[in-house]
Amino acid sequence: MRLGDRVCIVTGGASGIGRGIAARFRAEGARVVVADLDAAGAEVAARELGGLAVPTDVRDADAADRLVRTTLEACGRVDVLVNSAGIGRLGSALETTPEAWGEVLAVNLTGTFLVSRRAAQEMVAARRGKIINIASVAGLVGYAGRVAYCVSKAGVVMLTKAMALDCAPYGVQVNAICPGVVRTPMTEAALADPAALGEKIARIPLGRLGRPEDIAAAAVYLASPDADFVTGHALVVDGGMSVD
Ligand SMILES: NC(=O)c1ccc[n+]([C@@H]2O[C@H](COP(=O)([O-])OP(=O)(O)OC[C@H]3O[C@@H](n4cnc5c(N)ncnc54)[C@H](O)[C@@H]3O)[C@@H](O)[C@H]2O)c1
């Protein structure tokens, strides 16, 4: 039980990586709050985990405030925040519309900022807390045909570093995880074609796709006391994909 009794909010906790993290946190003894735009999905996940569902649109500062206040009322504190809510959109720099650009940045970057900012206010007052942002290897290296996504995730990596410095004097740590390709509803369509799947796996030195459990294991480490001296770090969990 590495997270015994910790109160952990997981945005995007209704699906994929967020869902995997919520489940593993629960298994490690945490009290889990599932925050997701998909209210029904959040409800199902929370019921399965014995946690609390709080329908939340991370793009909305008032919703972020409601999420944190509801958590405080129900659980008394916020120990850990995982920002996993995100959207993927394809599109090169030449074809991405301003609307598509704004949509991706609003969820992936501004959403991460808004919820982190509000949770950090409580953590700083409590002089402890851990924020874990789910960025991506696409925030570390460029990929063709996904400009808004890459930029949003690079922004999340820098948000992690800058916010880690702002929060360090108060004993609050801010870290990121950069997953490679993980099979989730977000990537399902892209991985459905066997040729595309084979091509993706060929680029992963460890020879397989990531699983939500792989990312959850890294999140447990960063959320646990084992990572008390780690902050501003972007932990790559990609089977070696971004090494060369
Ligand atoms: N799957 C991958 O290969 C991969 C790789 C690297 C990084 N990531 C990142 O991991 C995170 C989770 O992705 P996933 O693969 O589990 O995707 P997913 O689509 O399975 O889950 C994303 C969740 O975020 C929620 N969400 C979307 N917009 C929201 C909003 N405005 N407010 C609140 N919730 C919202 C969705 O409802 C969904 O439940 C994302 O940030 C994604 O960019 C995924």
The ligand as an SDF file (V2000), in Angstrom:
LIG
                    3D

 44 48  0  0  0  0  0  0  0  0999 V2000
   -2.3650    6.8680  -25.5580 N   0  0  0  0  0  0  0  0  0  0  0  0
   -1.1480    7.2860  -25.8550 C   0  0  0  0  0  0  0  0  0  0  0  0
   -0.4360    6.6900  -26.6840 O   0  0  0  0  0  0  0  0  0  0  0  0
   -0.5980    8.5170  -25.1840 C   0  0  0  0  0  0  0  0  0  0  0  0
    0.7780    8.7870  -25.3490 C   0  0  0  0  0  0  0  0  0  0  0  0
    1.3140    9.8950  -24.7330 C   0  0  0  0  0  0  0  0  0  0  0  0
    0.5210   10.7240  -23.9570 C   0  0  0  0  0  0  0  0  0  0  0  0
   -0.8120   10.4450  -23.8250 N   0  0  0  0  0  0  0  0  0  0  0  0
   -1.6010   11.3590  -22.9970 C   0  0  0  0  0  0  0  0  0  0  0  0
   -2.1900   10.6330  -21.9480 O   0  0  0  0  0  0  0  0  0  0  0  0
   -3.4000   11.2750  -21.5420 C   0  0  0  0  0  0  0  0  0  0  0  0
   -4.5230   10.2540  -21.5280 C   0  0  0  0  0  0  0  0  0  0  0  0
   -4.7100    9.7770  -22.8460 O   0  0  0  0  0  0  0  0  0  0  0  0
   -5.4360    8.3970  -23.1810 P   0  0  0  0  0  0  0  0  0  0  0  0
   -4.6490    7.7400  -24.2200 O   0  0  0  0  0  0  0  0  0  0  0  0
   -5.7360    7.7000  -21.9200 O   0  0  0  0  0  0  0  0  0  0  0  0
   -6.7650    8.9600  -23.8750 O   0  0  0  0  0  0  0  0  0  0  0  0
   -8.3060    8.6440  -23.6190 P   0  0  0  0  0  0  0  0  0  0  0  0
   -9.0080    9.3190  -24.7480 O   0  0  0  0  0  0  0  0  0  0  0  0
   -8.5160    7.2010  -23.3860 O   0  0  0  0  0  0  0  0  0  0  0  0
   -8.6080    9.4150  -22.2550 O   0  0  0  0  0  0  0  0  0  0  0  0
   -8.6420   10.8080  -22.1810 C   0  0  0  0  0  0  0  0  0  0  0  0
   -9.7060   11.2220  -21.1830 C   0  0  0  0  0  0  0  0  0  0  0  0
   -9.6950   12.6510  -21.0790 O   0  0  0  0  0  0  0  0  0  0  0  0
  -11.0290   13.1080  -21.0220 C   0  0  0  0  0  0  0  0  0  0  0  0
  -11.1400   14.4960  -21.4660 N   0  0  0  0  0  0  0  0  0  0  0  0
  -11.0040   14.9910  -22.7290 C   0  0  0  0  0  0  0  0  0  0  0  0
  -11.2340   16.3070  -22.7340 N   0  0  0  0  0  0  0  0  0  0  0  0
  -11.4960   16.6710  -21.4420 C   0  0  0  0  0  0  0  0  0  0  0  0
  -11.8160   17.8930  -20.8070 C   0  0  0  0  0  0  0  0  0  0  0  0
  -11.9320   19.0300  -21.5020 N   0  0  0  0  0  0  0  0  0  0  0  0
  -12.0180   17.9000  -19.4720 N   0  0  0  0  0  0  0  0  0  0  0  0
  -11.9370   16.7430  -18.7500 C   0  0  0  0  0  0  0  0  0  0  0  0
  -11.6640   15.5460  -19.3000 N   0  0  0  0  0  0  0  0  0  0  0  0
  -11.4330   15.5120  -20.6400 C   0  0  0  0  0  0  0  0  0  0  0  0
  -11.7930   12.1530  -21.9450 C   0  0  0  0  0  0  0  0  0  0  0  0
  -13.1910   12.1810  -21.6760 O   0  0  0  0  0  0  0  0  0  0  0  0
  -11.1330   10.8180  -21.6140 C   0  0  0  0  0  0  0  0  0  0  0  0
  -11.8010   10.1730  -20.5520 O   0  0  0  0  0  0  0  0  0  0  0  0
   -3.6270   12.4170  -22.5380 C   0  0  0  0  0  0  0  0  0  0  0  0
   -3.1680   13.6140  -21.9780 O   0  0  0  0  0  0  0  0  0  0  0  0
   -2.7630   12.0180  -23.7120 C   0  0  0  0  0  0  0  0  0  0  0  0
   -2.3740   13.1130  -24.4760 O   0  0  0  0  0  0  0  0  0  0  0  0
   -1.3860    9.3730  -24.4130 C   0  0  0  0  0  0  0  0  0  0  0  0
  1  2  1  0
  2  3  2  0
  2  4  1  0
  4  5  1  0
  4 44  2  0
  5  6  2  0
  6  7  1  0
  7  8  2  0
  8  9  1  0
  8 44  1  0
  9 10  1  0
  9 42  1  0
 10 11  1  0
 11 12  1  0
 11 40  1  0
 12 13  1  0
 13 14  1  0
 14 15  2  0
 14 16  1  0
 14 17  1  0
 17 18  1  0
 18 19  2  0
 18 20  1  0
 18 21  1  0
 21 22  1  0
 22 23  1  0
 23 24  1  0
 23 38  1  0
 24 25  1  0
 25 26  1  0
 25 36  1  0
 26 27  1  0
 26 35  1  0
 27 28  2  0
 28 29  1  0
 29 30  1  0
 29 35  2  0
 30 31  1  0
 30 32  2  0
 32 33  1  0
 33 34  2  0
 34 35  1  0
 36 37  1  0
 36 38  1  0
 38 39  1  0
 40 41  1  0
 40 42  1  0
 42 43  1  0
M  CHG  2   8   1  16  -1
M  END
$$$$
